[in-house]
Amino acid sequence: MGALWIAHVTVTDEEEYAKYAAIATQAIAEHGGVFIARGGRYIQLEGQERPRNVVARFPSVEAAEACYNSPTYQRALQHAHNASERELLVVETDE
C-alpha cells in the first residue's frame, strides 16, 4: 500500500526554510517520494490554518518513515525547526 506524507506549515523565515526545502526535496526523492501538492490554493474548513500545505506520495508508510529518519532529511530539519511552525503526518492509502 502507498502512503501520503502531509505537511501543514507556517513559514517564519523564508531564507532558512528555502534551505530546508532544497534538502528535503532531495531526501524525499531518494526514498521514492513524489510531490503531488506543494503550496498552491487551499480552503481551510476546520482546524489550525497553515498557509503552506505539502503532500508527497511514497511507495509505503515504511518508505516515508525511512525518509523522515534519514540523515539527509534530519539535516534538512535543522533548517526547518527555527524557520517554521508545522505539523507532519504519514497516512497509508488504499492504493
N, C-alpha and C positions, 0 to 999 in steps of 0.2 A: 504494500500500500504506500502511496505517496504521502507527502506531508507539506503543509504550508507554514512558513516562518512569517509571522505577522508582527510588525513593529509599529507602535504609535509613538510619535516623537515631537517634542517641542525643542527646537534648536535654540540655544542661548549664546553660542559663539560660532558663527558661520565659518570662520577660517579654520578653527580647530576641528569642527565637525566635518569639514571637507577632507581633512586628513583621515579621519575615521572612515568616511565613505569610500575613499580610494582603496584602503587596505581591506575593508570589509568586503568590498566587491570582489577582490581577488580571492579571499577566503571562501566566499560563497561559491564562486565558480569552481574552485579546487575540489569542492565537495558535491559537485553535480547540481548546485542550485542555479535556478534561472529566475530572474525578476519578472513578475507579471504586473506589478504596480510599484511605482516609485514617485511619491508625491502625488501630483495630479489632483483633480477636482474630487471633492468628497462632500457628503452630507452627514453631519453629526446628528444622530437620532437619540442616543442615550449616552450617559456616562461622561467621563473626562474628555474634553476636546483636546486633540493634539493635531496641529496643522500639517504634520508630515506623517504619512502613512505608507508603509512599505510592505509588500507581500512578495515572497520568493517561494518557488516550488522546488522541493527536494525529492529525491527518489524514495526516501523513507524518513521516519522520525529519527532513526539512528544516524542517518547521514546529516540531518540538520543539527542534532545534538553534537556530533563529532565536529562539525564546522564550528559551533559555538565554543567548544573546548579546545580547538586547535590553537597552536602557537600563533598563527597568523591572525586569527580573529581576536585572540586575547591581546595582541599588540594593538589592534585597531581600537579595542575597548579603552585603552589608556587615553585615547583622544576623545572618546565619546563621553566618558564619565563627567568631565568638567565642562562639556560643551552642549549638554542636552539633559532633558528630563524625558524618560522613556519607559515604556512597557514593551516586553518582547515575549512572545509565546510561540510554541510549535503545536500544530494540531494535525492529527492524522486525517487523511482524506479517504473517501470511498473508492478512489481510482486505483 
